[in-house]
């Protein structure tokens, strides 16, 4: 801790989070809860979005689909998509700034035809608000033109 003395007033500067070794808080839209909400909103089309993510190889996506420990009929698309998004976040976090990760996720959503979801992602990011199941209500996906289940 650093101390500064000025005219009989003693100021104490608290160590920053970086000095204490605590990582800075993640962008709200990249939190695990936000990625789970996004996975639910993407539904079965979430896998195509994951294929568009920078740094997430096709082998990883295919491996997630072909897991021998989970029978094909019991796979939950949202759970698989959420696992892939969290894996992508962990891979990219060490080498990429969070704003670049958010832009990459936006690009993947737009690349897979989910422009309305990308718009909500960026709106929430600019407002520093997390993604919730409620933020997807009434949004039609440009891919399948169906209401997004919540």
PAZAPA-372807 format. One record per atom (N, C-alpha, C): residue number from 0; x, y, z; atom name; residue in three letters. Coordinates in Angstrom, 1 decimal, decimal comma. Layout:
N
(NUM; (X; Y; Z); 'CA'; 'ALA')
...
This chain:
150
(0; (0,8; -1,2; 0,0); 'N'; 'UNK')
(0; (0,0; 0,0; 0,0); 'CA'; 'UNK')
(0; (0,9; 1,2; 0,0); 'C'; 'UNK')
(1; (0,6; 2,2; -0,8); 'N'; 'UNK')
(1; (1,3; 3,4; -0,9); 'CA'; 'UNK')
(1; (0,7; 4,5; -0,1); 'C'; 'UNK')
(2; (1,5; 5,3; 0,6); 'N'; 'UNK')
(2; (1,0; 6,4; 1,4); 'CA'; 'UNK')
(2; (1,5; 7,7; 0,9); 'C'; 'UNK')
(3; (0,7; 8,7; 0,9); 'N'; 'UNK')
(3; (1,0; 10,1; 0,5); 'CA'; 'UNK')
(3; (0,7; 11,0; 1,7); 'C'; 'UNK')
(4; (1,6; 11,9; 2,1); 'N'; 'UNK')
(4; (1,3; 12,9; 3,1); 'CA'; 'UNK')
(4; (1,2; 14,2; 2,5); 'C'; 'UNK')
(5; (0,1; 14,9; 2,7); 'N'; 'UNK')
(5; (-0,1; 16,2; 2,2); 'CA'; 'UNK')
(5; (-0,8; 17,1; 3,2); 'C'; 'UNK')
(6; (-0,1; 18,2; 3,7); 'N'; 'UNK')
(6; (-0,7; 19,1; 4,6); 'CA'; 'UNK')
(6; (-1,5; 18,5; 5,7); 'C'; 'UNK')
(7; (-0,8; 17,6; 6,4); 'N'; 'UNK')
(7; (-1,4; 16,9; 7,6); 'CA'; 'UNK')
(7; (-2,6; 16,0; 7,3); 'C'; 'UNK')
(8; (-2,8; 15,7; 6,0); 'N'; 'UNK')
(8; (-3,8; 14,8; 5,6); 'CA'; 'UNK')
(8; (-3,1; 13,6; 5,0); 'C'; 'UNK')
(9; (-3,4; 12,5; 5,5); 'N'; 'UNK')
(9; (-2,7; 11,2; 5,0); 'CA'; 'UNK')
(9; (-3,7; 10,5; 4,1); 'C'; 'UNK')
(10; (-3,2; 10,3; 2,9); 'N'; 'UNK')
(10; (-4,0; 9,7; 1,8); 'CA'; 'UNK')
(10; (-3,5; 8,3; 1,7); 'C'; 'UNK')
(11; (-4,3; 7,3; 1,6); 'N'; 'UNK')
(11; (-3,9; 5,9; 1,4); 'CA'; 'UNK')
(11; (-4,5; 5,5; 0,1); 'C'; 'UNK')
(12; (-3,6; 5,1; -0,8); 'N'; 'UNK')
(12; (-4,0; 4,6; -2,1); 'CA'; 'UNK')
(12; (-4,2; 3,1; -2,0); 'C'; 'UNK')
(13; (-5,4; 2,6; -2,3); 'N'; 'UNK')
(13; (-5,6; 1,2; -2,3); 'CA'; 'UNK')
(13; (-5,0; 0,5; -3,5); 'C'; 'UNK')
(14; (-4,5; -0,7; -3,4); 'N'; 'UNK')
(14; (-3,9; -1,4; -4,5); 'CA'; 'UNK')
(14; (-5,0; -1,7; -5,5); 'C'; 'UNK')
(15; (-4,6; -1,6; -6,8); 'N'; 'UNK')
(15; (-5,6; -1,9; -7,8); 'CA'; 'UNK')
(15; (-5,8; -3,4; -7,9); 'C'; 'UNK')
(16; (-6,8; -3,9; -8,6); 'N'; 'UNK')
(16; (-7,1; -5,3; -8,7); 'CA'; 'UNK')
(16; (-5,9; -6,0; -9,4); 'C'; 'UNK')
(17; (-5,3; -5,4; -10,4); 'N'; 'UNK')
(17; (-4,2; -6,0; -11,0); 'CA'; 'UNK')
(17; (-3,0; -6,2; -10,1); 'C'; 'UNK')
(18; (-2,8; -5,2; -9,2); 'N'; 'UNK')
(18; (-1,7; -5,3; -8,2); 'CA'; 'UNK')
(18; (-2,0; -6,5; -7,2); 'C'; 'UNK')
(19; (-3,2; -6,7; -6,9); 'N'; 'UNK')
(19; (-3,6; -7,8; -6,0); 'CA'; 'UNK')
(19; (-3,6; -9,1; -6,7); 'C'; 'UNK')
(20; (-3,5; -9,2; -8,0); 'N'; 'UNK')
(20; (-3,6; -10,4; -8,7); 'CA'; 'UNK')
(20; (-5,0; -10,9; -9,0); 'C'; 'UNK')
(21; (-6,0; -10,0; -8,8); 'N'; 'UNK')
(21; (-7,4; -10,3; -9,0); 'CA'; 'UNK')
(21; (-7,7; -9,9; -10,5); 'C'; 'UNK')
(22; (-8,2; -10,8; -11,3); 'N'; 'UNK')
(22; (-8,5; -10,4; -12,7); 'CA'; 'UNK')
(22; (-9,6; -9,4; -12,7); 'C'; 'UNK')
(23; (-9,6; -8,5; -13,6); 'N'; 'UNK')
(23; (-10,7; -7,5; -13,7); 'CA'; 'UNK')
(23; (-12,0; -8,2; -14,1); 'C'; 'UNK')
(24; (-13,1; -7,6; -13,7); 'N'; 'UNK')
(24; (-14,4; -8,3; -14,0); 'CA'; 'UNK')
(24; (-14,6; -8,4; -15,5); 'C'; 'UNK')
(25; (-15,2; -9,5; -15,9); 'N'; 'UNK')
(25; (-15,4; -9,7; -17,3); 'CA'; 'UNK')
(25; (-16,6; -8,9; -17,8); 'C'; 'UNK')
(26; (-16,6; -8,7; -19,1); 'N'; 'UNK')
(26; (-17,7; -8,0; -19,8); 'CA'; 'UNK')
(26; (-19,0; -8,7; -19,4); 'C'; 'UNK')
(27; (-20,1; -8,0; -19,1); 'N'; 'UNK')
(27; (-21,3; -8,6; -18,7); 'CA'; 'UNK')
(27; (-21,8; -9,6; -19,7); 'C'; 'UNK')
(28; (-21,7; -9,3; -21,0); 'N'; 'UNK')
(28; (-22,2; -10,2; -22,0); 'CA'; 'UNK')
(28; (-21,4; -11,5; -22,2); 'C'; 'UNK')
(29; (-20,2; -11,5; -21,6); 'N'; 'UNK')
(29; (-19,3; -12,7; -21,7); 'CA'; 'UNK')
(29; (-19,3; -13,5; -20,4); 'C'; 'UNK')
(30; (-20,2; -13,1; -19,4); 'N'; 'UNK')
(30; (-20,3; -13,9; -18,2); 'CA'; 'UNK')
(30; (-20,8; -15,3; -18,5); 'C'; 'UNK')
(31; (-20,6; -16,2; -17,6); 'N'; 'UNK')
(31; (-21,1; -17,6; -17,9); 'CA'; 'UNK')
(31; (-22,7; -17,6; -17,9); 'C'; 'UNK')
(32; (-23,3; -16,8; -17,1); 'N'; 'UNK')
(32; (-24,8; -16,7; -17,1); 'CA'; 'UNK')
(32; (-25,3; -16,1; -18,4); 'C'; 'UNK')
(33; (-24,6; -15,1; -19,0); 'N'; 'UNK')
(33; (-24,9; -14,5; -20,2); 'CA'; 'UNK')
(33; (-24,8; -15,5; -21,4); 'C'; 'UNK')
(34; (-23,7; -16,2; -21,4); 'N'; 'UNK')
(34; (-23,4; -17,2; -22,4); 'CA'; 'UNK')
(34; (-24,5; -18,3; -22,4); 'C'; 'UNK')
(35; (-24,9; -18,7; -21,2); 'N'; 'UNK')
(35; (-26,0; -19,7; -21,1); 'CA'; 'UNK')
(35; (-27,3; -19,2; -21,7); 'C'; 'UNK')
(36; (-27,6; -17,9; -21,4); 'N'; 'UNK')
(36; (-28,8; -17,3; -22,0); 'CA'; 'UNK')
(36; (-28,7; -17,2; -23,5); 'C'; 'UNK')
(37; (-27,6; -16,8; -24,0); 'N'; 'UNK')
(37; (-27,4; -16,8; -25,4); 'CA'; 'UNK')
(37; (-27,5; -18,2; -26,1); 'C'; 'UNK')
(38; (-27,0; -19,2; -25,4); 'N'; 'UNK')
(38; (-27,1; -20,6; -25,9); 'CA'; 'UNK')
(38; (-28,5; -21,0; -26,0); 'C'; 'UNK')
(39; (-29,3; -20,7; -25,0); 'N'; 'UNK')
(39; (-30,7; -21,0; -25,1); 'CA'; 'UNK')
(39; (-31,4; -20,3; -26,2); 'C'; 'UNK')
(40; (-31,1; -19,0; -26,4); 'N'; 'UNK')
(40; (-31,7; -18,2; -27,5); 'CA'; 'UNK')
(40; (-31,3; -18,8; -28,9); 'C'; 'UNK')
(41; (-30,1; -19,2; -29,0); 'N'; 'UNK')
(41; (-29,6; -19,8; -30,3); 'CA'; 'UNK')
(41; (-30,3; -21,1; -30,7); 'C'; 'UNK')
(42; (-30,6; -21,9; -29,6); 'N'; 'UNK')
(42; (-31,3; -23,2; -29,9); 'CA'; 'UNK')
(42; (-30,4; -24,1; -30,8); 'C'; 'UNK')
(43; (-31,0; -24,9; -31,6); 'N'; 'UNK')
(43; (-30,3; -25,8; -32,5); 'CA'; 'UNK')
(43; (-29,3; -25,1; -33,4); 'C'; 'UNK')
(44; (-29,6; -23,9; -33,8); 'N'; 'UNK')
(44; (-28,7; -23,1; -34,7); 'CA'; 'UNK')
(44; (-27,4; -22,6; -34,0); 'C'; 'UNK')
(45; (-27,3; -22,9; -32,7); 'N'; 'UNK')
(45; (-26,1; -22,4; -32,0); 'CA'; 'UNK')
(45; (-24,8; -23,0; -32,5); 'C'; 'UNK')
(46; (-24,9; -24,2; -33,0); 'N'; 'UNK')
(46; (-23,6; -24,9; -33,4); 'CA'; 'UNK')
(46; (-23,1; -24,2; -34,7); 'C'; 'UNK')
(47; (-23,9; -23,7; -35,5); 'N'; 'UNK')
(47; (-23,4; -23,0; -36,7); 'CA'; 'UNK')
(47; (-22,7; -21,7; -36,3); 'C'; 'UNK')
(48; (-23,3; -21,1; -35,3); 'N'; 'UNK')
(48; (-22,6; -19,9; -34,7); 'CA'; 'UNK')
(48; (-21,3; -20,2; -34,2); 'C'; 'UNK')
(49; (-21,2; -21,3; -33,4); 'N'; 'UNK')
(49; (-19,9; -21,7; -32,8); 'CA'; 'UNK')
(49; (-18,8; -22,0; -33,9); 'C'; 'UNK')
(50; (-19,3; -22,5; -35,1); 'N'; 'UNK')
(50; (-18,4; -22,7; -36,2); 'CA'; 'UNK')
(50; (-17,8; -21,5; -36,7); 'C'; 'UNK')
(51; (-18,5; -20,3; -36,5); 'N'; 'UNK')
(51; (-18,0; -19,0; -37,0); 'CA'; 'UNK')
(51; (-17,1; -18,3; -36,1); 'C'; 'UNK')
(52; (-16,9; -18,8; -34,8); 'N'; 'UNK')
(52; (-16,1; -18,1; -33,8); 'CA'; 'UNK')
(52; (-14,6; -18,2; -34,1); 'C'; 'UNK')
(53; (-14,0; -17,1; -34,0); 'N'; 'UNK')
(53; (-12,5; -17,1; -34,2); 'CA'; 'UNK')
(53; (-11,8; -17,9; -33,1); 'C'; 'UNK')
(54; (-11,0; -18,8; -33,5); 'N'; 'UNK')
(54; (-10,2; -19,5; -32,5); 'CA'; 'UNK')
(54; (-10,8; -20,8; -32,1); 'C'; 'UNK')
(55; (-12,1; -21,1; -32,5); 'N'; 'UNK')
(55; (-12,7; -22,4; -32,1); 'CA'; 'UNK')
(55; (-12,7; -23,3; -33,3); 'C'; 'UNK')
(56; (-11,9; -24,3; -33,3); 'N'; 'UNK')
(56; (-11,7; -25,1; -34,5); 'CA'; 'UNK')
(56; (-12,9; -26,0; -34,7); 'C'; 'UNK')
(57; (-13,0; -26,4; -36,0); 'N'; 'UNK')
(57; (-14,1; -27,3; -36,4); 'CA'; 'UNK')
(57; (-14,0; -28,6; -35,6); 'C'; 'UNK')
(58; (-12,7; -29,1; -35,3); 'N'; 'UNK')
(58; (-12,5; -30,3; -34,6); 'CA'; 'UNK')
(58; (-13,1; -30,3; -33,2); 'C'; 'UNK')
(59; (-13,0; -29,1; -32,6); 'N'; 'UNK')
(59; (-13,6; -29,0; -31,2); 'CA'; 'UNK')
(59; (-15,1; -29,1; -31,3); 'C'; 'UNK')
(60; (-15,7; -28,4; -32,3); 'N'; 'UNK')
(60; (-17,2; -28,4; -32,4); 'CA'; 'UNK')
(60; (-17,7; -29,8; -32,7); 'C'; 'UNK')
(61; (-17,0; -30,5; -33,7); 'N'; 'UNK')
(61; (-17,4; -31,8; -34,1); 'CA'; 'UNK')
(61; (-17,2; -32,8; -32,9); 'C'; 'UNK')
(62; (-16,1; -32,6; -32,1); 'N'; 'UNK')
(62; (-15,9; -33,4; -31,0); 'CA'; 'UNK')
(62; (-17,0; -33,2; -29,9); 'C'; 'UNK')
(63; (-17,5; -32,0; -29,8); 'N'; 'UNK')
(63; (-18,6; -31,8; -28,8); 'CA'; 'UNK')
(63; (-19,8; -32,5; -29,2); 'C'; 'UNK')
(64; (-20,0; -32,6; -30,5); 'N'; 'UNK')
(64; (-21,2; -33,3; -31,1); 'CA'; 'UNK')
(64; (-21,2; -34,8; -31,0); 'C'; 'UNK')
(65; (-20,0; -35,3; -31,1); 'N'; 'UNK')
(65; (-19,8; -36,8; -31,2); 'CA'; 'UNK')
(65; (-19,3; -37,4; -29,9); 'C'; 'UNK')
(66; (-19,6; -36,7; -28,8); 'N'; 'UNK')
(66; (-19,2; -37,3; -27,5); 'CA'; 'UNK')
(66; (-19,8; -38,6; -27,3); 'C'; 'UNK')
(67; (-18,9; -39,7; -27,1); 'N'; 'UNK')
(67; (-19,4; -41,0; -26,9); 'CA'; 'UNK')
(67; (-20,2; -41,2; -25,6); 'C'; 'UNK')
(68; (-19,9; -40,4; -24,6); 'N'; 'UNK')
(68; (-20,6; -40,6; -23,3); 'CA'; 'UNK')
(68; (-22,0; -40,1; -23,2); 'C'; 'UNK')
(69; (-22,5; -39,4; -24,3); 'N'; 'UNK')
(69; (-23,8; -38,8; -24,3); 'CA'; 'UNK')
(69; (-24,5; -39,4; -25,6); 'C'; 'UNK')
(70; (-25,6; -40,2; -25,4); 'N'; 'UNK')
(70; (-26,3; -40,7; -26,5); 'CA'; 'UNK')
(70; (-26,9; -39,6; -27,3); 'C'; 'UNK')
(71; (-27,0; -39,8; -28,6); 'N'; 'UNK')
(71; (-27,4; -38,7; -29,6); 'CA'; 'UNK')
(71; (-28,8; -38,2; -29,2); 'C'; 'UNK')
(72; (-29,7; -39,0; -28,8); 'N'; 'UNK')
(72; (-31,0; -38,6; -28,5); 'CA'; 'UNK')
(72; (-31,1; -37,7; -27,2); 'C'; 'UNK')
(73; (-30,1; -37,8; -26,4); 'N'; 'UNK')
(73; (-30,1; -37,1; -25,1); 'CA'; 'UNK')
(73; (-29,3; -35,8; -25,1); 'C'; 'UNK')
(74; (-28,7; -35,5; -26,2); 'N'; 'UNK')
(74; (-27,9; -34,2; -26,3); 'CA'; 'UNK')
(74; (-28,8; -33,0; -26,3); 'C'; 'UNK')
(75; (-28,5; -32,1; -25,5); 'N'; 'UNK')
(75; (-29,2; -30,8; -25,4); 'CA'; 'UNK')
(75; (-28,4; -29,8; -26,2); 'C'; 'UNK')
(76; (-29,0; -29,3; -27,2); 'N'; 'UNK')
(76; (-28,3; -28,3; -28,1); 'CA'; 'UNK')
(76; (-27,8; -27,1; -27,3); 'C'; 'UNK')
(77; (-28,6; -26,6; -26,4); 'N'; 'UNK')
(77; (-28,2; -25,4; -25,6); 'CA'; 'UNK')
(77; (-27,0; -25,7; -24,7); 'C'; 'UNK')
(78; (-27,0; -26,9; -24,2); 'N'; 'UNK')
(78; (-25,9; -27,3; -23,3); 'CA'; 'UNK')
(78; (-24,6; -27,5; -24,1); 'C'; 'UNK')
(79; (-24,7; -28,1; -25,3); 'N'; 'UNK')
(79; (-23,5; -28,2; -26,1); 'CA'; 'UNK')
(79; (-23,0; -26,9; -26,6); 'C'; 'UNK')
(80; (-23,9; -26,0; -27,0); 'N'; 'UNK')
(80; (-23,5; -24,7; -27,4); 'CA'; 'UNK')
(80; (-22,9; -23,9; -26,3); 'C'; 'UNK')
(81; (-23,5; -24,0; -25,1); 'N'; 'UNK')
(81; (-23,0; -23,3; -23,9); 'CA'; 'UNK')
(81; (-21,6; -23,8; -23,6); 'C'; 'UNK')
(82; (-21,4; -25,1; -23,7); 'N'; 'UNK')
(82; (-20,0; -25,6; -23,4); 'CA'; 'UNK')
(82; (-19,0; -25,1; -24,4); 'C'; 'UNK')
(83; (-19,4; -25,0; -25,7); 'N'; 'UNK')
(83; (-18,5; -24,5; -26,7); 'CA'; 'UNK')
(83; (-18,2; -23,1; -26,5); 'C'; 'UNK')
(84; (-19,2; -22,3; -26,2); 'N'; 'UNK')
(84; (-19,0; -20,8; -25,9); 'CA'; 'UNK')
(84; (-18,1; -20,6; -24,7); 'C'; 'UNK')
(85; (-18,3; -21,4; -23,7); 'N'; 'UNK')
(85; (-17,4; -21,2; -22,5); 'CA'; 'UNK')
(85; (-16,0; -21,7; -22,8); 'C'; 'UNK')
(86; (-15,8; -22,7; -23,6); 'N'; 'UNK')
(86; (-14,5; -23,2; -24,0); 'CA'; 'UNK')
(86; (-13,8; -22,1; -24,9); 'C'; 'UNK')
(87; (-14,6; -21,6; -25,8); 'N'; 'UNK')
(87; (-14,0; -20,5; -26,7); 'CA'; 'UNK')
(87; (-13,6; -19,3; -25,8); 'C'; 'UNK')
(88; (-14,4; -18,9; -24,8); 'N'; 'UNK')
(88; (-14,0; -17,8; -23,9); 'CA'; 'UNK')
(88; (-12,7; -18,1; -23,2); 'C'; 'UNK')
(89; (-12,6; -19,3; -22,7); 'N'; 'UNK')
(89; (-11,4; -19,7; -21,9); 'CA'; 'UNK')
(89; (-10,2; -19,7; -22,8); 'C'; 'UNK')
(90; (-10,3; -20,1; -24,1); 'N'; 'UNK')
(90; (-9,2; -20,1; -25,0); 'CA'; 'UNK')
(90; (-8,8; -18,7; -25,4); 'C'; 'UNK')
(91; (-9,7; -17,9; -25,6); 'N'; 'UNK')
(91; (-9,4; -16,5; -26,1); 'CA'; 'UNK')
(91; (-9,0; -15,5; -25,0); 'C'; 'UNK')
(92; (-9,4; -15,8; -23,8); 'N'; 'UNK')
(92; (-9,2; -14,8; -22,7); 'CA'; 'UNK')
(92; (-7,8; -14,5; -22,5); 'C'; 'UNK')
(93; (-6,9; -15,4; -22,7); 'N'; 'UNK')
(93; (-5,5; -15,2; -22,4); 'CA'; 'UNK')
(93; (-4,8; -14,3; -23,4); 'C'; 'UNK')
(94; (-5,3; -14,3; -24,6); 'N'; 'UNK')
(94; (-4,6; -13,6; -25,7); 'CA'; 'UNK')
(94; (-5,4; -12,4; -26,3); 'C'; 'UNK')
(95; (-6,6; -12,2; -25,9); 'N'; 'UNK')
(95; (-7,5; -11,3; -26,6); 'CA'; 'UNK')
(95; (-8,2; -10,4; -25,6); 'C'; 'UNK')
(96; (-8,3; -9,1; -25,9); 'N'; 'UNK')
(96; (-9,0; -8,2; -25,1); 'CA'; 'UNK')
(96; (-10,5; -8,5; -25,2); 'C'; 'UNK')
(97; (-11,2; -8,2; -24,1); 'N'; 'UNK')
(97; (-12,6; -8,5; -24,1); 'CA'; 'UNK')
(97; (-13,5; -7,8; -25,1); 'C'; 'UNK')
(98; (-13,2; -6,6; -25,4); 'N'; 'UNK')
(98; (-14,0; -5,9; -26,5); 'CA'; 'UNK')
(98; (-13,8; -6,6; -27,8); 'C'; 'UNK')
(99; (-12,6; -7,2; -28,1); 'N'; 'UNK')
(99; (-12,4; -8,0; -29,3); 'CA'; 'UNK')
(99; (-13,1; -9,3; -29,3); 'C'; 'UNK')
(100; (-13,2; -9,9; -28,1); 'N'; 'UNK')
(100; (-14,0; -11,1; -27,9); 'CA'; 'UNK')
(100; (-15,5; -10,8; -28,2); 'C'; 'UNK')
(101; (-16,0; -9,7; -27,7); 'N'; 'UNK')
(101; (-17,4; -9,4; -27,9); 'CA'; 'UNK')
(101; (-17,6; -9,1; -29,4); 'C'; 'UNK')
(102; (-16,7; -8,4; -30,1); 'N'; 'UNK')
(102; (-16,8; -8,2; -31,5); 'CA'; 'UNK')
(102; (-16,7; -9,5; -32,3); 'C'; 'UNK')
(103; (-15,9; -10,4; -31,9); 'N'; 'UNK')
(103; (-15,8; -11,7; -32,5); 'CA'; 'UNK')
(103; (-17,1; -12,5; -32,4); 'C'; 'UNK')
(104; (-17,7; -12,4; -31,2); 'N'; 'UNK')
(104; (-19,0; -13,1; -31,0); 'CA'; 'UNK')
(104; (-20,1; -12,4; -31,8); 'C'; 'UNK')
(105; (-20,1; -11,1; -31,9); 'N'; 'UNK')
(105; (-21,0; -10,4; -32,8); 'CA'; 'UNK')
(105; (-20,9; -10,8; -34,2); 'C'; 'UNK')
(106; (-19,6; -10,9; -34,7); 'N'; 'UNK')
(106; (-19,4; -11,3; -36,1); 'CA'; 'UNK')
(106; (-19,8; -12,7; -36,3); 'C'; 'UNK')
(107; (-19,7; -13,6; -35,4); 'N'; 'UNK')
(107; (-20,1; -15,0; -35,5); 'CA'; 'UNK')
(107; (-21,6; -15,1; -35,6); 'C'; 'UNK')
(108; (-22,3; -14,3; -34,8); 'N'; 'UNK')
(108; (-23,8; -14,2; -34,8); 'CA'; 'UNK')
(108; (-24,3; -13,7; -36,2); 'C'; 'UNK')
(109; (-23,7; -12,6; -36,6); 'N'; 'UNK')
(109; (-24,1; -12,1; -37,9); 'CA'; 'UNK')
(109; (-23,7; -13,1; -39,1); 'C'; 'UNK')
(110; (-22,6; -13,7; -39,0); 'N'; 'UNK')
(110; (-22,1; -14,7; -40,0); 'CA'; 'UNK')
(110; (-23,0; -15,9; -40,1); 'C'; 'UNK')
(111; (-23,7; -16,2; -39,0); 'N'; 'UNK')
(111; (-24,6; -17,4; -39,0); 'CA'; 'UNK')
(111; (-26,0; -16,9; -39,2); 'C'; 'UNK')
(112; (-26,2; -15,7; -39,6); 'N'; 'UNK')
(112; (-27,6; -15,2; -39,9); 'CA'; 'UNK')
(112; (-28,4; -14,7; -38,7); 'C'; 'UNK')
(113; (-27,8; -14,6; -37,5); 'N'; 'UNK')
(113; (-28,5; -14,2; -36,3); 'CA'; 'UNK')
(113; (-28,4; -12,7; -36,0); 'C'; 'UNK')
(114; (-28,7; -11,9; -37,0); 'N'; 'UNK')
(114; (-28,5; -10,5; -36,8); 'CA'; 'UNK')
(114; (-29,2; -9,8; -35,7); 'C'; 'UNK')
(115; (-30,5; -10,2; -35,4); 'N'; 'UNK')
(115; (-31,2; -9,7; -34,3); 'CA'; 'UNK')
(115; (-30,6; -10,0; -33,0); 'C'; 'UNK')
(116; (-30,0; -11,2; -32,8); 'N'; 'UNK')
(116; (-29,3; -11,6; -31,6); 'CA'; 'UNK')
(116; (-28,0; -10,8; -31,5); 'C'; 'UNK')
(117; (-27,4; -10,6; -32,6); 'N'; 'UNK')
(117; (-26,1; -9,8; -32,6); 'CA'; 'UNK')
(117; (-26,4; -8,3; -32,1); 'C'; 'UNK')
(118; (-27,6; -7,8; -32,6); 'N'; 'UNK')
(118; (-28,0; -6,4; -32,2); 'CA'; 'UNK')
(118; (-28,2; -6,3; -30,7); 'C'; 'UNK')
(119; (-28,9; -7,3; -30,1); 'N'; 'UNK')
(119; (-29,1; -7,3; -28,7); 'CA'; 'UNK')
(119; (-27,8; -7,5; -27,9); 'C'; 'UNK')
(120; (-26,9; -8,3; -28,4); 'N'; 'UNK')
(120; (-25,6; -8,5; -27,8); 'CA'; 'UNK')
(120; (-24,9; -7,2; -27,7); 'C'; 'UNK')
(121; (-24,8; -6,5; -28,8); 'N'; 'UNK')
(121; (-24,0; -5,2; -28,8); 'CA'; 'UNK')
(121; (-24,7; -4,1; -28,0); 'C'; 'UNK')
(122; (-26,1; -4,1; -28,0); 'N'; 'UNK')
(122; (-26,8; -3,1; -27,2); 'CA'; 'UNK')
(122; (-26,5; -3,4; -25,7); 'C'; 'UNK')
(123; (-26,6; -4,6; -25,3); 'N'; 'UNK')
(123; (-26,4; -5,0; -23,9); 'CA'; 'UNK')
(123; (-24,9; -4,7; -23,5); 'C'; 'UNK')
(124; (-24,0; -5,0; -24,4); 'N'; 'UNK')
(124; (-22,6; -4,7; -24,1); 'CA'; 'UNK')
(124; (-22,3; -3,3; -23,9); 'C'; 'UNK')
(125; (-22,9; -2,4; -24,8); 'N'; 'UNK')
(125; (-22,7; -1,0; -24,7); 'CA'; 'UNK')
(125; (-23,3; -0,4; -23,4); 'C'; 'UNK')
(126; (-24,3; -1,1; -22,9); 'N'; 'UNK')
(126; (-25,0; -0,6; -21,7); 'CA'; 'UNK')
(126; (-24,3; -1,3; -20,4); 'C'; 'UNK')
(127; (-23,3; -2,2; -20,7); 'N'; 'UNK')
(127; (-22,7; -3,0; -19,6); 'CA'; 'UNK')
(127; (-23,7; -3,8; -18,8); 'C'; 'UNK')
(128; (-24,7; -4,4; -19,5); 'N'; 'UNK')
(128; (-25,7; -5,2; -18,9); 'CA'; 'UNK')
(128; (-25,5; -6,6; -19,4); 'C'; 'UNK')
(129; (-25,8; -7,6; -18,5); 'N'; 'UNK')
(129; (-25,7; -9,0; -18,9); 'CA'; 'UNK')
(129; (-26,9; -9,4; -19,9); 'C'; 'UNK')
(130; (-26,6; -10,5; -20,5); 'N'; 'UNK')
(130; (-27,7; -11,1; -21,4); 'CA'; 'UNK')
(130; (-28,6; -12,0; -20,4); 'C'; 'UNK')
(131; (-29,9; -11,8; -20,6); 'N'; 'UNK')
(131; (-30,8; -12,6; -19,8); 'CA'; 'UNK')
(131; (-31,8; -13,2; -20,7); 'C'; 'UNK')
(132; (-32,5; -14,2; -20,2); 'N'; 'UNK')
(132; (-33,5; -14,9; -21,0); 'CA'; 'UNK')
(132; (-34,6; -13,9; -21,4); 'C'; 'UNK')
(133; (-34,9; -12,9; -20,6); 'N'; 'UNK')
(133; (-35,9; -11,9; -20,9); 'CA'; 'UNK')
(133; (-35,5; -11,0; -22,1); 'C'; 'UNK')
(134; (-34,2; -10,8; -22,3); 'N'; 'UNK')
(134; (-33,9; -9,8; -23,3); 'CA'; 'UNK')
(134; (-34,1; -10,4; -24,8); 'C'; 'UNK')
(135; (-34,4; -11,6; -24,9); 'N'; 'UNK')
(135; (-34,6; -12,2; -26,2); 'CA'; 'UNK')
(135; (-36,1; -12,3; -26,6); 'C'; 'UNK')
(136; (-37,0; -11,9; -25,7); 'N'; 'UNK')
(136; (-38,4; -12,0; -25,9); 'CA'; 'UNK')
(136; (-38,8; -11,2; -27,1); 'C'; 'UNK')
(137; (-39,6; -11,8; -28,0); 'N'; 'UNK')
(137; (-40,1; -11,1; -29,2); 'CA'; 'UNK')
(137; (-39,1; -10,9; -30,3); 'C'; 'UNK')
(138; (-37,9; -11,5; -30,2); 'N'; 'UNK')
(138; (-36,9; -11,3; -31,2); 'CA'; 'UNK')
(138; (-37,0; -12,5; -32,2); 'C'; 'UNK')
(139; (-37,2; -12,2; -33,4); 'N'; 'UNK')
(139; (-37,3; -13,3; -34,4); 'CA'; 'UNK')
(139; (-35,9; -13,5; -35,0); 'C'; 'UNK')
(140; (-35,4; -14,7; -35,2); 'N'; 'UNK')
(140; (-34,2; -15,0; -35,8); 'CA'; 'UNK')
(140; (-34,3; -14,8; -37,3); 'C'; 'UNK')
(141; (-33,4; -14,2; -37,9); 'N'; 'UNK')
(141; (-33,4; -14,0; -39,4); 'CA'; 'UNK')
(141; (-33,2; -15,3; -40,1); 'C'; 'UNK')
(142; (-32,7; -16,4; -39,4); 'N'; 'UNK')
(142; (-32,4; -17,6; -40,0); 'CA'; 'UNK')
(142; (-33,7; -18,5; -40,2); 'C'; 'UNK')
(143; (-34,5; -18,6; -39,1); 'N'; 'UNK')
(143; (-35,6; -19,5; -39,1); 'CA'; 'UNK')
(143; (-37,0; -18,7; -38,9); 'C'; 'UNK')
(144; (-36,9; -17,4; -38,7); 'N'; 'UNK')
(144; (-38,1; -16,5; -38,6); 'CA'; 'UNK')
(144; (-39,1; -17,0; -37,5); 'C'; 'UNK')
(145; (-38,6; -17,8; -36,5); 'N'; 'UNK')
(145; (-39,4; -18,2; -35,4); 'CA'; 'UNK')
(145; (-39,1; -17,4; -34,2); 'C'; 'UNK')
(146; (-40,0; -17,3; -33,3); 'N'; 'UNK')
(146; (-39,8; -16,7; -32,0); 'CA'; 'UNK')
(146; (-38,7; -17,5; -31,3); 'C'; 'UNK')
(147; (-37,8; -16,8; -30,6); 'N'; 'UNK')
(147; (-36,8; -17,4; -29,8); 'CA'; 'UNK')
(147; (-37,4; -17,9; -28,5); 'C'; 'UNK')
(148; (-37,3; -19,2; -28,2); 'N'; 'UNK')
(148; (-37,9; -19,7; -26,9); 'CA'; 'UNK')
(148; (-37,1; -19,2; -25,7); 'C'; 'UNK')
(149; (-37,9; -19,0; -24,7); 'N'; 'UNK')
(149; (-37,3; -18,5; -23,4); 'CA'; 'UNK')
(149; (-37,5; -19,4; -22,3); 'C'; 'UNK')
